[in-house]
Amino acid sequence: MMVKLNLTKRKFLSLAIAAPVAAMVAMNSSVANAATIKVAGIYTQPIQQKWDARLHLALDAAAKAGDIEYVFSEKVANTDYVRVLREYAESGVNLIVGEAFGISKEARQVAEDYPGVSFLMGDPFKPHGSNFSVFDNYIHEPCYLMGMIAGSMTKTDKIGMVGGYPIGEVNRLFHAFMAGARATNSKVEFKVNFIGSWYDPPKAKEAAFAQIETGVDILYAERAGVVDAAREKGILAFGNVNDMNKEENGTDVVVTSALWHMESAINNAIADVKAGTFKAEDYKEWTMMAKGGASLAPYYEFDSKISSDIKAKVAKTQADIMSGSFTVVINDEQPKSTY
């Protein structure tokens, strides 16, 4: 069962800031081996926004499978986020999934106050206490594979990259994509821009147009709006997080996308909560290729347009990543334009 709650408008007559530890531990014990648990998702963006959408889709799938009862709130500003966290914790949910970027300290305090509730939060820092697990977006491996293809397909040897903000989870994707492109084309150069927004398609589109004016003939569409620019200018693009060929009007434009799958991570957290074994840990590996957290989308109509040699190299590199014999370097430093 899935229910959308607008907790930002709900008024509680009274809220205990910290529930008694004994009561919380008792609640946690009662969860062990339960057939269904209660899970809340708290999102700062609309659930249509691709990052939050990955979390929502995974939780919705678990709800449809009958594993959880799912409620969620979207468009919760950071200034209101801690209050909503506490309200959900007070309401009796067993697991909260959300994002603590910018409010890490405050979110950790909530977890300390509710030791019987499990927290799985997007966060660039380490796990905390006994019940605050963290995850981030580690799809750098398929980004490297995309780069290999992009490097082989550019005719001007100039690739553009439009991102939201220069933070670790974006920077590592850009660096991996650039490294992959250099692996197949030593002459390739890059134009890098950040638009200062997670969702502003017109601004991303304008940034892409500006890059195309400099000679770019391939675009990495980290943000929505870039694919539209590529279509209008008749060039190719590579997608990010979701399948932008099928989901963002990318037919005949988006060669492939680096996909993020949260199902493995979410299902692991649900299983641990049910078993009473949930603990504070870093879910990083659950968002990588080996555990099903990331993949490369199909080539669709571009399958015959990518050289067989490059496809073979990509397949070999992917197999090496999966086996652990090849490691894509994680670089969270801000990437710079090279021309």
LODREN-351164 format. One line per field, with one value per residue (C-alpha): residue number from 0; residue in three letters; x negated, y negated, z negated. Coordinates in steps of 0.001 Angstrom, whole numbers, plus 500000, padded with zeros to 6 digits. Example, Ala and Ser with C-alpha at 12.3 -4.5 7.8 and 13.67 -1.06 7.14 Angstrom:
<sites>
nr = 0 / 1
rest = ALA / SER
east = 487700 / 486330
north = 504500 / 501060
up = 492200 / 492860
</sites>
This chain:
<sites>
nr = 0 / 1 / 2 / 3 / 4 / 5 / 6 / 7 / 8 / 9 / 10 / 11 / 12 / 13 / 14 / 15 / 16 / 17 / 18 / 19 / 20 / 21 / 22 / 23 / 24 / 25 / 26 / 27 / 28 / 29 / 30 / 31 / 32 / 33 / 34 / 35 / 36 / 37 / 38 / 39 / 40 / 41 / 42 / 43 / 44 / 45 / 46 / 47 / 48 / 49 / 50 / 51 / 52 / 53 / 54 / 55 / 56 / 57 / 58 / 59 / 60 / 61 / 62 / 63 / 64 / 65 / 66 / 67 / 68 / 69 / 70 / 71 / 72 / 73 / 74 / 75 / 76 / 77 / 78 / 79 / 80 / 81 / 82 / 83 / 84 / 85 / 86 / 87 / 88 / 89 / 90 / 91 / 92 / 93 / 94 / 95 / 96 / 97 / 98 / 99 / 100 / 101 / 102 / 103 / 104 / 105 / 106 / 107 / 108 / 109 / 110 / 111 / 112 / 113 / 114 / 115 / 116 / 117 / 118 / 119 / 120 / 121 / 122 / 123 / 124 / 125 / 126 / 127 / 128 / 129 / 130 / 131 / 132 / 133 / 134 / 135 / 136 / 137 / 138 / 139 / 140 / 141 / 142 / 143 / 144 / 145 / 146 / 147 / 148 / 149 / 150 / 151 / 152 / 153 / 154 / 155 / 156 / 157 / 158 / 159 / 160 / 161 / 162 / 163 / 164 / 165 / 166 / 167 / 168 / 169 / 170 / 171 / 172 / 173 / 174 / 175 / 176 / 177 / 178 / 179 / 180 / 181 / 182 / 183 / 184 / 185 / 186 / 187 / 188 / 189 / 190 / 191 / 192 / 193 / 194 / 195 / 196 / 197 / 198 / 199 / 200 / 201 / 202 / 203 / 204 / 205 / 206 / 207 / 208 / 209 / 210 / 211 / 212 / 213 / 214 / 215 / 216 / 217 / 218 / 219 / 220 / 221 / 222 / 223 / 224 / 225 / 226 / 227 / 228 / 229 / 230 / 231 / 232 / 233 / 234 / 235 / 236 / 237 / 238 / 239 / 240 / 241 / 242 / 243 / 244 / 245 / 246 / 247 / 248 / 249 / 250 / 251 / 252 / 253 / 254 / 255 / 256 / 257 / 258 / 259 / 260 / 261 / 262 / 263 / 264 / 265 / 266 / 267 / 268 / 269 / 270 / 271 / 272 / 273 / 274 / 275 / 276 / 277 / 278 / 279 / 280 / 281 / 282 / 283 / 284 / 285 / 286 / 287 / 288 / 289 / 290 / 291 / 292 / 293 / 294 / 295 / 296 / 297 / 298 / 299 / 300 / 301 / 302 / 303 / 304 / 305 / 306 / 307 / 308 / 309 / 310 / 311 / 312 / 313 / 314 / 315 / 316 / 317 / 318 / 319 / 320 / 321 / 322 / 323 / 324 / 325 / 326 / 327 / 328 / 329 / 330 / 331 / 332 / 333 / 334 / 335 / 336 / 337 / 338
rest = MET / MET / VAL / LYS / LEU / ASN / LEU / THR / LYS / ARG / LYS / PHE / LEU / SER / LEU / ALA / ILE / ALA / ALA / PRO / VAL / ALA / ALA / MET / VAL / ALA / MET / ASN / SER / SER / VAL / ALA / ASN / ALA / ALA / THR / ILE / LYS / VAL / ALA / GLY / ILE / TYR / THR / GLN / PRO / ILE / GLN / GLN / LYS / TRP / ASP / ALA / ARG / LEU / HIS / LEU / ALA / LEU / ASP / ALA / ALA / ALA / LYS / ALA / GLY / ASP / ILE / GLU / TYR / VAL / PHE / SER / GLU / LYS / VAL / ALA / ASN / THR / ASP / TYR / VAL / ARG / VAL / LEU / ARG / GLU / TYR / ALA / GLU / SER / GLY / VAL / ASN / LEU / ILE / VAL / GLY / GLU / ALA / PHE / GLY / ILE / SER / LYS / GLU / ALA / ARG / GLN / VAL / ALA / GLU / ASP / TYR / PRO / GLY / VAL / SER / PHE / LEU / MET / GLY / ASP / PRO / PHE / LYS / PRO / HIS / GLY / SER / ASN / PHE / SER / VAL / PHE / ASP / ASN / TYR / ILE / HIS / GLU / PRO / CYS / TYR / LEU / MET / GLY / MET / ILE / ALA / GLY / SER / MET / THR / LYS / THR / ASP / LYS / ILE / GLY / MET / VAL / GLY / GLY / TYR / PRO / ILE / GLY / GLU / VAL / ASN / ARG / LEU / PHE / HIS / ALA / PHE / MET / ALA / GLY / ALA / ARG / ALA / THR / ASN / SER / LYS / VAL / GLU / PHE / LYS / VAL / ASN / PHE / ILE / GLY / SER / TRP / TYR / ASP / PRO / PRO / LYS / ALA / LYS / GLU / ALA / ALA / PHE / ALA / GLN / ILE / GLU / THR / GLY / VAL / ASP / ILE / LEU / TYR / ALA / GLU / ARG / ALA / GLY / VAL / VAL / ASP / ALA / ALA / ARG / GLU / LYS / GLY / ILE / LEU / ALA / PHE / GLY / ASN / VAL / ASN / ASP / MET / ASN / LYS / GLU / GLU / ASN / GLY / THR / ASP / VAL / VAL / VAL / THR / SER / ALA / LEU / TRP / HIS / MET / GLU / SER / ALA / ILE / ASN / ASN / ALA / ILE / ALA / ASP / VAL / LYS / ALA / GLY / THR / PHE / LYS / ALA / GLU / ASP / TYR / LYS / GLU / TRP / THR / MET / MET / ALA / LYS / GLY / GLY / ALA / SER / LEU / ALA / PRO / TYR / TYR / GLU / PHE / ASP / SER / LYS / ILE / SER / SER / ASP / ILE / LYS / ALA / LYS / VAL / ALA / LYS / THR / GLN / ALA / ASP / ILE / MET / SER / GLY / SER / PHE / THR / VAL / VAL / ILE / ASN / ASP / GLU / GLN / PRO / LYS / SER / THR / TYR
east = 500000 / 498722 / 500051 / 498950 / 498987 / 498516 / 496852 / 495657 / 499272 / 500189 / 500415 / 499617 / 501036 / 497928 / 494670 / 492153 / 488755 / 487196 / 489259 / 488154 / 485374 / 487003 / 490194 / 488260 / 486225 / 489423 / 490915 / 487777 / 487963 / 491587 / 490569 / 488290 / 489539 / 492668 / 494299 / 494899 / 493224 / 494102 / 491774 / 491776 / 490057 / 489214 / 488166 / 486954 / 487980 / 491124 / 491039 / 490844 / 487339 / 485050 / 482924 / 485910 / 487767 / 485237 / 485979 / 489721 / 489818 / 487914 / 490160 / 493303 / 492212 / 491724 / 495187 / 496784 / 495001 / 496659 / 493388 / 494092 / 496741 / 495436 / 496178 / 494259 / 493955 / 492408 / 491137 / 490058 / 487613 / 484492 / 485870 / 488841 / 487143 / 486202 / 489762 / 491117 / 488505 / 489657 / 493336 / 492818 / 490709 / 493497 / 496134 / 494738 / 492880 / 490105 / 487869 / 487359 / 485719 / 484710 / 481865 / 479798 / 477699 / 477215 / 478833 / 476591 / 476018 / 479694 / 480817 / 478341 / 479793 / 483253 / 481866 / 480341 / 483692 / 485503 / 483258 / 486142 / 486534 / 484152 / 482856 / 481458 / 480458 / 478715 / 475672 / 472024 / 470740 / 470296 / 472967 / 473900 / 474806 / 476681 / 479508 / 478391 / 477205 / 476098 / 476045 / 475023 / 475155 / 472278 / 473044 / 469546 / 468910 / 471554 / 470511 / 467028 / 468532 / 470622 / 467488 / 465766 / 468587 / 468766 / 465050 / 465382 / 468376 / 467327 / 466156 / 464962 / 463185 / 465188 / 467725 / 469998 / 471160 / 474002 / 474536 / 476566 / 474031 / 470317 / 470778 / 469232 / 472073 / 471991 / 468252 / 467421 / 469735 / 468179 / 464619 / 465488 / 467151 / 464100 / 461724 / 463759 / 463740 / 459966 / 459581 / 460887 / 459878 / 456731 / 457552 / 460947 / 461554 / 464379 / 466548 / 468018 / 470833 / 472982 / 476329 / 476823 / 480108 / 481325 / 484260 / 484256 / 484601 / 484583 / 481334 / 479721 / 480823 / 479257 / 476014 / 475974 / 476571 / 473609 / 471399 / 472502 / 471433 / 467873 / 467796 / 469241 / 470923 / 471642 / 473401 / 473523 / 477006 / 476627 / 479655 / 483038 / 483176 / 479882 / 481464 / 483838 / 480861 / 479136 / 482268 / 482680 / 479038 / 478892 / 476189 / 475991 / 476313 / 475712 / 478146 / 477899 / 479707 / 482820 / 483197 / 483285 / 483766 / 487160 / 488140 / 486984 / 487806 / 484381 / 485179 / 482553 / 480650 / 479590 / 477126 / 477338 / 477658 / 475933 / 478763 / 479181 / 481199 / 482105 / 484074 / 481152 / 480287 / 483898 / 484702 / 481621 / 482640 / 486209 / 484958 / 482647 / 485398 / 487726 / 485043 / 484178 / 480580 / 480546 / 477432 / 475618 / 473583 / 472536 / 474695 / 472191 / 471628 / 475365 / 475487 / 472679 / 472764 / 471686 / 474726 / 477207 / 477235 / 476086 / 476106 / 475721 / 478982 / 479495 / 478207 / 481619 / 481539 / 477845 / 476761 / 475714 / 474116 / 471555 / 468535 / 468332 / 464815 / 466005 / 468956 / 466567 / 464265 / 467203 / 468455 / 464989 / 464572 / 468010 / 467155 / 463908 / 465791 / 468250 / 465474 / 463461 / 460453 / 460966 / 461753 / 463150 / 461447 / 463729 / 462805 / 465104 / 463130 / 464813 / 464057 / 462876 / 463217 / 460135 / 460454
north = 500000 / 496526 / 493288 / 489722 / 487572 / 483830 / 483713 / 480190 / 479109 / 481528 / 480122 / 482302 / 481132 / 482362 / 484010 / 485497 / 484379 / 487660 / 490786 / 492973 / 495301 / 498333 / 497841 / 497411 / 500574 / 502473 / 501245 / 502319 / 505794 / 506177 / 505548 / 508554 / 511063 / 508980 / 509719 / 506028 / 502940 / 499271 / 497135 / 493386 / 491564 / 487868 / 486003 / 482438 / 482410 / 483540 / 487313 / 486697 / 485280 / 488121 / 488475 / 488721 / 490740 / 493584 / 493848 / 493537 / 496189 / 498685 / 498112 / 498182 / 501534 / 502932 / 501663 / 503277 / 506532 / 506406 / 506059 / 502637 / 500054 / 496917 / 493262 / 490295 / 486530 / 484572 / 481011 / 480812 / 477907 / 478361 / 475757 / 478051 / 481409 / 482134 / 481475 / 483895 / 486489 / 486255 / 486434 / 489616 / 491115 / 490273 / 491808 / 495322 / 495981 / 498559 / 497182 / 493689 / 493196 / 489704 / 487254 / 485405 / 483244 / 479934 / 481086 / 484020 / 482941 / 482304 / 485572 / 487533 / 485979 / 487186 / 490712 / 490552 / 489483 / 492417 / 495501 / 497810 / 496275 / 497164 / 494384 / 494806 / 491342 / 489864 / 488266 / 487654 / 488423 / 491581 / 493693 / 492612 / 494319 / 497590 / 496747 / 494077 / 495622 / 493544 / 493870 / 491734 / 491915 / 494138 / 494675 / 493651 / 497110 / 496947 / 493302 / 494547 / 496990 / 494181 / 492082 / 494838 / 494744 / 490944 / 490647 / 492938 / 491081 / 487418 / 485944 / 482606 / 484166 / 481801 / 483038 / 480863 / 481658 / 479833 / 480539 / 479231 / 478446 / 479333 / 481691 / 485126 / 487182 / 485181 / 484591 / 488291 / 489018 / 486321 / 487461 / 491086 / 490089 / 488013 / 490864 / 493288 / 490903 / 490490 / 494273 / 494434 / 490977 / 489307 / 486052 / 485413 / 482148 / 481094 / 478092 / 478263 / 476122 / 476242 / 474452 / 474072 / 475977 / 479552 / 478864 / 475990 / 477433 / 474037 / 473044 / 476421 / 476119 / 472667 / 473924 / 476743 / 474301 / 472233 / 475317 / 476332 / 472898 / 473784 / 476867 / 479536 / 482350 / 484715 / 483789 / 485506 / 484659 / 484789 / 482452 / 482345 / 479907 / 480899 / 483577 / 480984 / 478830 / 481798 / 482616 / 479050 / 478831 / 482297 / 483757 / 486765 / 486991 / 489432 / 489720 / 489803 / 491661 / 492592 / 493941 / 490633 / 492294 / 493614 / 491294 / 487864 / 487725 / 489040 / 491307 / 490820 / 488472 / 490329 / 493099 / 494695 / 493685 / 494457 / 495867 / 495759 / 498533 / 498255 / 501508 / 503600 / 501105 / 500537 / 504246 / 504944 / 502273 / 503613 / 507169 / 506035 / 504049 / 507039 / 509319 / 506850 / 506643 / 503144 / 501203 / 498036 / 498732 / 497219 / 498475 / 497273 / 500709 / 501263 / 498391 / 499787 / 502262 / 505441 / 505403 / 504214 / 500573 / 499224 / 500314 / 499120 / 498691 / 500454 / 498799 / 499040 / 497508 / 496682 / 500310 / 500494 / 497023 / 497903 / 499747 / 503436 / 502860 / 500255 / 502398 / 505268 / 503031 / 501738 / 505280 / 506397 / 503405 / 503979 / 507621 / 506527 / 504034 / 506692 / 509151 / 506535 / 506750 / 503154 / 500235 / 496938 / 494194 / 492125 / 488447 / 486069 / 482916 / 480323 / 481029 / 478197 / 477412 / 478390 / 475781
up = 500000 / 500872 / 499410 / 500059 / 496950 / 496855 / 493460 / 494064 / 493451 / 490704 / 487189 / 484218 / 480908 / 479147 / 480179 / 477817 / 478965 / 477905 / 477315 / 474427 / 475488 / 473889 / 475882 / 479081 / 478509 / 477775 / 481042 / 482908 / 481386 / 482470 / 486081 / 486318 / 488894 / 489604 / 492946 / 493627 / 492211 / 492412 / 494529 / 495151 / 497991 / 497601 / 500741 / 501210 / 504876 / 506712 / 507147 / 510901 / 510388 / 511429 / 508249 / 505921 / 508532 / 508201 / 504480 / 504970 / 507702 / 505550 / 502542 / 504669 / 506116 / 502607 / 501658 / 504718 / 503844 / 500423 / 498501 / 496995 / 496263 / 497928 / 497254 / 498600 / 498669 / 501536 / 502016 / 498363 / 497992 / 495877 / 493468 / 492800 / 493238 / 489619 / 488423 / 491012 / 490005 / 486403 / 487329 / 489315 / 486522 / 484065 / 486343 / 485904 / 489160 / 489013 / 491771 / 493178 / 496565 / 497629 / 498091 / 495514 / 497823 / 496055 / 492819 / 491872 / 488279 / 487632 / 489251 / 487145 / 484023 / 485022 / 485473 / 481989 / 480543 / 482208 / 481831 / 482714 / 486185 / 489004 / 491273 / 494813 / 495971 / 498972 / 497359 / 498338 / 494829 / 492779 / 491018 / 487522 / 484279 / 484512 / 486922 / 489423 / 492711 / 495683 / 499458 / 502398 / 506174 / 507365 / 511038 / 512106 / 513582 / 516357 / 516823 / 517699 / 520211 / 521745 / 522053 / 524001 / 526549 / 526634 / 527256 / 530263 / 531744 / 531550 / 534849 / 533465 / 530469 / 528249 / 525691 / 523541 / 520009 / 518227 / 514526 / 511607 / 508871 / 508574 / 505646 / 505163 / 506571 / 509830 / 510018 / 509824 / 512751 / 514907 / 514136 / 514913 / 518190 / 519147 / 518284 / 520383 / 523355 / 523093 / 523060 / 526632 / 527901 / 526592 / 528438 / 526836 / 524948 / 522643 / 521888 / 518357 / 516927 / 513784 / 513796 / 510028 / 509954 / 509753 / 512009 / 514468 / 517995 / 519766 / 518029 / 518791 / 522409 / 522747 / 521213 / 523754 / 526635 / 525446 / 525417 / 528903 / 530138 / 529090 / 531326 / 529043 / 530988 / 528073 / 524813 / 521449 / 520166 / 516392 / 516141 / 517867 / 520779 / 522394 / 524566 / 526050 / 527014 / 528643 / 530620 / 531864 / 532950 / 534478 / 532237 / 529918 / 526146 / 523301 / 520409 / 516631 / 513795 / 515798 / 519345 / 521179 / 524576 / 523498 / 520634 / 521803 / 525500 / 526436 / 529386 / 532121 / 529779 / 526600 / 527413 / 523960 / 520300 / 517018 / 514923 / 511158 / 509512 / 505815 / 505629 / 504334 / 501605 / 500571 / 500502 / 498399 / 495887 / 495741 / 495166 / 492373 / 490657 / 490841 / 489415 / 486679 / 487960 / 489461 / 488452 / 489409 / 492548 / 495852 / 498728 / 501327 / 502888 / 503215 / 505729 / 507897 / 510772 / 508967 / 506652 / 509256 / 508243 / 511615 / 515246 / 518809 / 520731 / 524082 / 527249 / 528928 / 532432 / 532020 / 531740 / 535391 / 535259 / 532602 / 533988 / 533131 / 531824 / 529318 / 528249 / 527606 / 525558 / 523518 / 522896 / 521804 / 519494 / 517992 / 517309 / 515665 / 513489 / 512413 / 511571 / 509699 / 512023 / 513216 / 510939 / 512147 / 510152 / 507903 / 508099 / 506241 / 507074 / 509277 / 512975 / 515213 / 518903 / 520880 / 523629
</sites>
